[in-house]
Amino acid sequence: MGGLVAINNGTITRSYNRGQINTSSVLTGAIAGVNNGEITNVYNEGLIAVDYKQENQVAAGLIARNAGR
């Protein structure tokens, strides 16, 4: 789960999140849950509230899992 996208396979640039995210998802990022592409010039001002129900949950201010640039 992401504030902008769940999974990015392309390009995200000059973007931001200001909204609150309430989640119990395994991977949560304010910009992207998973990045396989390229993310540049982004920021987050929103709150991420996570209801941890599993040991492997990850919450991040920008990207929860980054495999891209």
C-alpha positions as CSV (number, residue, x, y, z in Angstrom):
1,M,0.0,0.0,0.0
2,G,1.3,3.5,-0.8
3,G,0.0,7.0,-0.5
4,L,0.4,7.5,-4.2
5,V,0.8,4.0,-5.6
6,A,1.0,0.5,-4.2
7,I,3.6,-0.8,-6.8
8,N,5.7,1.5,-9.0
9,N,7.1,0.0,-12.2
10,G,7.6,3.4,-13.9
11,T,8.7,6.9,-12.9
12,I,7.4,9.1,-10.1
13,T,8.9,12.6,-9.9
14,R,8.0,15.9,-8.2
15,S,5.3,14.4,-6.1
16,Y,4.2,14.4,-2.4
17,N,1.8,13.0,0.1
18,R,0.2,15.1,2.8
19,G,-2.6,12.7,3.7
20,Q,-2.8,10.4,6.7
21,I,-2.5,6.7,5.9
22,N,-4.2,4.2,8.2
23,T,-3.2,0.6,7.4
24,S,-2.5,-2.9,8.5
25,S,-0.9,-3.9,5.1
26,V,2.4,-5.7,5.1
27,L,4.3,-3.1,3.0
28,T,3.2,0.6,3.4
29,G,5.1,3.6,2.2
30,A,3.8,7.2,2.0
31,I,4.8,7.4,-1.7
32,A,5.0,3.7,-2.7
33,G,4.6,0.4,-1.0
34,V,7.0,-1.2,-3.5
35,N,9.3,0.6,-6.0
36,N,10.7,-1.3,-9.0
37,G,11.1,1.9,-11.1
38,E,12.5,5.3,-10.4
39,I,11.4,7.8,-7.8
40,T,12.9,11.3,-7.6
41,N,12.1,14.6,-5.9
42,V,9.4,13.4,-3.6
43,Y,8.5,14.1,0.0
44,N,6.0,13.2,2.7
45,E,4.3,15.4,5.3
46,G,1.5,12.9,6.2
47,L,1.2,10.6,9.2
48,I,1.4,6.8,8.7
49,A,-0.6,4.9,11.4
50,V,0.0,1.2,11.3
51,D,-1.9,-1.5,13.1
52,Y,0.8,-4.1,13.4
53,K,-0.7,-7.6,13.1
54,Q,2.3,-9.5,11.6
55,E,6.0,-9.6,12.4
56,N,7.1,-8.8,8.8
57,Q,5.2,-5.6,8.4
58,V,7.1,-2.6,7.1
59,A,6.0,1.1,7.2
60,A,8.2,3.8,5.8
61,G,8.0,7.6,5.3
62,L,8.7,7.2,1.6
63,I,9.1,3.7,0.2
64,A,8.6,0.4,2.1
65,R,10.5,-1.9,-0.3
66,N,12.9,-0.4,-2.9
67,A,14.3,-2.5,-5.7
68,G,14.6,0.4,-8.1
69,R,16.3,3.8,-8.2
